């Protein structure tokens, strides 16, 4: 078995094992209702961490605007589900909403990538950050309703829609209320596994090797005949699409969806970037593990009251040292290398 295939299977096995353990804890009543409510958010943060790591770790481009793609996926899918809540069954409605959210985020990723991917480094980060803020503020200005005559748009107020009865679906800064609660922990795990499958197979493919060649040396990759623009656009669009899937999961897990800074702003983007950095840039499995641990940890430490954030900060420092300190990395390779060699010798 190839090393890449083995690593991929280990990643899937970790996710499935965690899912089985948590399901057993829920069925036996050993998981509090508060912790149950954190499971779906944990999955969509893990999904968007995978998406961002594809852009930052595999492509090598720093993006701080992936919450913008998540916002697009959330609102387009929630709009569809809200508009068809009474006319479509839950399962096909959610599947169509998922496809709409992914396609919308991918489209915006492609359109934004045309001018943005010509930039590099800090300039790219600033532009993607601005994109995320623009998306959030534009959505907050929209009023959309539907009646027998069709859709009505306004950027002033709900009264300006001039509808004959009907229903206001997007109500400006108040967002979308009453989205069907179609997401659950099982669906979140399935989407996470699909995201991992897409990204890991891309990384291990010919296209993935070309993308990593661009990351390592832009000029050398271009000199060998690699279409740099095309591959960068491919990775960025796929990354945006996966972020859109996380947004679909997010919007179908809450009652009221608003384009607020708490969920789609600068701090949220930085938090997801922290998950990627602490899990290891370019390490897809590490992003999932870091997102799950760092999202659940503050809630698990609530019993420590005033020391909660102190312990959280210490965990961040330890994770950074373990993942990035050259001496620790050398020790890990030496130790686990001996264990692996011993197992091969015994076999």
C-alpha positions in Angstrom: 0.0 0.0 0.0 1.3 3.4 -0.9 2.3 5.8 1.9 -0.1 8.5 0.7 -3.0 6.0 0.6 -2.2 4.7 4.1 -2.1 8.3 5.5 -5.4 9.0 3.9 -7.0 5.9 5.4 -5.6 6.8 8.8 -7.3 10.2 8.5 -10.6 8.8 7.6 -10.3 6.2 10.4 -9.7 8.9 13.0 -12.8 10.9 11.9 -15.0 7.8 11.8 -13.7 6.5 15.2 -14.3 10.0 16.8 -17.8 9.9 15.3 -18.6 6.4 16.7 -17.3 7.3 20.2 -19.3 10.5 20.3 -22.4 8.7 19.1 -22.0 6.1 21.8 -21.6 8.8 24.4 -24.8 10.5 23.2 -26.8 7.2 23.2 -25.6 6.3 26.7 -26.5 9.8 28.0 -22.8 10.6 28.9 -22.8 13.8 26.8 -24.4 16.9 28.0 -27.0 18.8 25.9 -24.5 21.7 25.7 -21.8 19.5 24.3 -24.3 17.9 21.8 -25.0 21.4 20.5 -21.3 21.9 19.8 -20.8 18.9 17.6 -22.2 20.3 14.4 -20.3 23.6 14.7 -17.2 21.5 15.3 -17.6 19.7 12.0 -18.2 22.9 9.9 -15.2 24.6 11.5 -13.1 21.5 10.6 -14.4 21.6 7.0 -13.5 25.2 6.5 -10.1 24.6 8.1 -9.5 21.9 5.5 -10.6 24.4 2.8 -8.2 27.1 4.1 -5.3 24.7 4.4 -5.8 23.8 0.7 -5.3 27.5 -0.1 -2.6 28.3 2.5 -0.7 25.1 2.9 -1.0 23.4 -0.5 -1.3 26.4 -2.8 0.9 28.6 -0.6 -1.4 31.7 -0.8 -2.5 33.5 2.4 -6.2 34.1 2.4 -8.1 35.8 5.2 -11.4 35.9 3.4 -12.7 32.4 3.4 -15.4 33.3 5.9 -16.8 35.4 2.9 -17.2 32.2 0.9 -18.7 30.5 3.9 -21.2 33.4 4.1 -22.1 33.1 0.5 -22.8 29.3 0.8 -24.8 29.9 4.0 -27.1 32.6 2.6 -27.7 31.1 -0.9 -28.6 27.7 0.5 -30.7 29.1 3.4 -32.6 31.3 0.9 -33.4 28.2 -1.2 -34.4 26.1 1.8 -36.5 28.9 3.3 -38.3 29.5 0.0 -39.1 25.8 -0.6 -39.7 24.8 3.0 -43.3 23.9 2.3 -43.0 22.5 -1.2 -40.0 20.1 -1.0 -39.3 17.2 1.4 -36.4 17.7 3.8 -33.8 15.3 2.2 -34.0 16.5 -1.5 -34.3 20.1 -0.3 -31.1 19.9 1.7 -29.2 18.1 -1.1 -30.2 20.8 -3.6 -29.4 23.6 -1.1 -26.0 22.0 -0.5 -25.3 22.0 -4.3 -26.5 25.6 -4.6 -24.3 26.7 -1.7 -21.2 24.9 -3.1 -21.8 26.2 -6.6 -22.4 29.8 -5.5 -19.2 29.8 -3.4 -17.2 28.2 -6.2 -18.5 30.8 -8.7 -17.5 33.7 -6.4 -14.2 32.0 -5.7 -13.5 31.9 -9.5 -14.6 35.5 -10.0 -12.6 36.8 -7.1 -9.6 34.7 -8.0 -9.3 36.3 -11.5 -7.9 39.6 -10.1 -6.8 38.5 -6.6 -4.5 35.6 -7.6 -2.3 38.0 -9.5 -1.2 39.3 -6.0 1.1 37.6 -3.5 1.8 37.5 0.2 0.4 40.3 2.3 -1.3 42.0 -0.6 -3.4 38.9 -1.3 -4.3 38.6 2.4 -5.5 42.2 2.6 -7.6 41.9 -0.6 -9.2 38.7 0.5 -9.9 40.2 3.9 -11.6 43.2 2.2 -13.6 40.8 0.1 -15.0 39.0 3.2 -16.0 42.3 4.7 -17.6 43.5 1.5 -19.7 40.3 1.2 -20.9 40.6 4.8 -21.9 44.3 4.4 -23.6 43.8 1.0 -25.7 40.9 2.4 -26.8 43.1 5.3 -28.1 45.7 2.9 -30.3 43.2 0.9 -34.1 42.8 1.3 -35.5 39.9 -0.7 -39.1 38.7 -0.7 -41.2 36.3 -2.7 -44.9 36.4 -3.6 -47.2 35.1 -6.4 -45.5 37.5 -8.8 -42.0 36.3 -8.1 -38.9 37.7 -6.4 -38.6 41.3 -5.2 -35.4 43.0 -4.3 -34.6 46.2 -2.4 -31.6 47.8 -0.7 -33.7 50.3 1.3 -36.2 48.5 3.5 -38.7 45.7 3.5 -41.5 48.2 2.8 -39.9 49.0 -0.5 -40.4 45.4 -1.8 -44.0 46.3 -2.7 -45.2 42.7 -2.4 -48.8 41.6 -2.6 -48.8 39.4 0.5 -46.0 36.9 0.1 -43.0 36.5 2.5 -39.9 38.5 3.2 -37.0 36.0 3.2 -33.9 38.2 3.6 -34.6 41.0 5.9 -31.5 43.2 5.8 -29.3 43.0 8.9 -31.9 40.8 10.5 -31.0 38.1 8.0 -33.0 34.9 7.3 -35.3 33.6 10.0 -36.9 30.1 10.0 -34.4 28.1 7.9 -35.3 24.4 8.2 -33.1 22.7 10.7 -31.8 20.0 8.3 -28.2 19.7 9.5 -27.0 17.2 12.1 -23.8 15.6 13.4 -24.0 12.7 11.0 -24.4 15.0 7.9 -21.5 17.1 9.2 -19.2 14.1 9.5 -20.2 12.9 6.0 -19.4 16.3 4.5 -16.1 16.4 6.4 -15.2 13.0 5.0 -16.1 14.1 1.5 -14.0 17.3 1.9 -11.0 15.2 3.1 -11.5 12.8 0.2 -11.5 15.7 -2.4 -8.6 17.5 -0.9 -6.3 14.5 -0.2 -6.9 13.0 -3.6 -6.2 16.4 -5.2 -3.0 16.7 -3.3 -1.8 13.2 -4.3 -2.8 13.7 -8.0 -0.8 15.1 -10.9 -2.6 18.4 -10.5 -1.8 18.5 -6.8 1.9 18.0 -7.5 1.7 20.9 -10.0 0.0 23.1 -7.4 2.7 22.3 -4.8 5.4 22.9 -7.4 3.9 26.4 -7.8 4.0 26.9 -4.0 7.6 25.8 -3.7 9.0 27.8 -6.7 6.7 29.9 -8.9 9.4 30.7 -11.5 10.7 27.1 -11.8 7.2 25.8 -12.1 6.4 28.3 -14.9 9.7 27.5 -16.6 8.8 23.7 -16.7 5.6 24.5 -18.6 3.1 24.4 -15.7 0.1 26.7 -16.4 0.5 28.6 -13.1 -2.7 30.7 -13.4 -4.9 27.7 -14.2 -3.7 25.6 -11.3 -3.9 28.4 -8.9 -7.4 29.1 -10.0 -8.3 25.5 -9.6 -7.1 25.2 -6.1 -8.6 28.5 -5.0 -12.0 27.6 -6.5 -12.1 24.2 -4.9 -11.1 25.8 -1.6 -14.0 28.3 -1.9 -16.4 25.5 -2.8 -15.5 23.5 0.3 -15.9 26.7 2.4 -19.3 27.1 0.9 -20.2 23.6 2.0 -19.3 24.6 5.6 -21.6 27.6 5.2 -24.5 25.3 4.2 -24.0 23.2 7.2 -23.8 26.4 9.4 -27.0 27.9 8.0 -29.0 24.8 8.4 -28.0 24.4 12.1 -29.3 27.7 13.4 -32.7 29.3 13.6 -31.7 32.9 12.5 -28.9 33.5 10.0 -27.3 36.9 10.1 -24.2 38.2 8.3 -22.6 39.3 11.6 -18.9 39.8 12.4 -19.2 37.1 15.0 -19.5 34.4 12.4 -18.2 35.9 9.2 -15.9 38.8 10.2 -12.2 39.3 10.6 -11.9 37.6 14.0 -13.6 34.4 12.6 -11.2 34.3 9.7 -8.2 34.7 12.0 -9.5 32.0 14.2 -9.7 29.5 11.3 -6.2 30.5 10.2 -5.1 29.7 13.8 -6.5 26.2 13.4 -4.6 25.8 10.1 -1.3 27.1 11.5 -1.4 25.1 14.8 -2.5 21.9 13.0 0.4 22.3 10.6 0.4 24.3 7.3 -0.1 21.7 4.6 -1.1 19.0 7.1 -4.8 18.3 6.3 -5.2 15.8 9.1 -3.7 18.3 11.5 -6.2 21.0 10.5 -9.1 18.7 11.4 -7.6 17.7 14.8 -6.6 21.3 15.7 -10.1 22.7 14.7 -11.9 20.1 16.8 -9.6 20.4 19.9 -9.4 24.2 19.9 -13.1 24.7 19.3 -14.2 22.3 22.1 -11.4 23.2 24.5 -12.8 26.5 25.8 -16.2 24.8 26.5 -14.5 21.9 28.3 -12.5 24.2 30.5 -15.5 26.3 31.7 -15.3 24.5 35.1 -11.9 26.2 35.7 -13.5 29.6 35.7 -10.8 32.3 35.7 -8.1 30.0 34.6 -9.9 28.8 31.5 -8.3 31.1 29.0 -4.9 30.8 30.7 -5.0 27.0 30.1 -6.2 27.6 26.6 -3.3 29.9 25.9 -0.8 27.3 27.3 -2.3 24.6 25.0 -1.9 26.9 22.0 1.8 27.5 22.9 2.4 23.7 23.4 0.7 22.8 20.1 2.8 25.5 18.3 6.1 24.1 19.8 5.2 20.5 19.1 4.3 21.2 15.4 7.0 23.8 14.5 10.0 23.5 16.8 12.9 22.0 14.8 14.3 20.1 17.8 10.9 18.6 18.7 10.3 17.7 15.1 13.7 16.0 14.9 12.9 14.1 18.2 9.5 13.0 16.9 11.0 11.7 13.6 13.8 9.9 15.5 11.4 8.3 18.1 8.6 7.3 15.8 11.2 6.2 13.2 12.6 3.7 15.8 9.2 2.4 16.6 8.4 1.9 12.9 11.7 0.2 12.3 11.1 -2.1 15.3 7.6 -3.1 13.9 9.1 -3.8 10.5 11.8 -5.9 12.0 9.3 -7.9 14.1 7.1 -8.4 11.1 
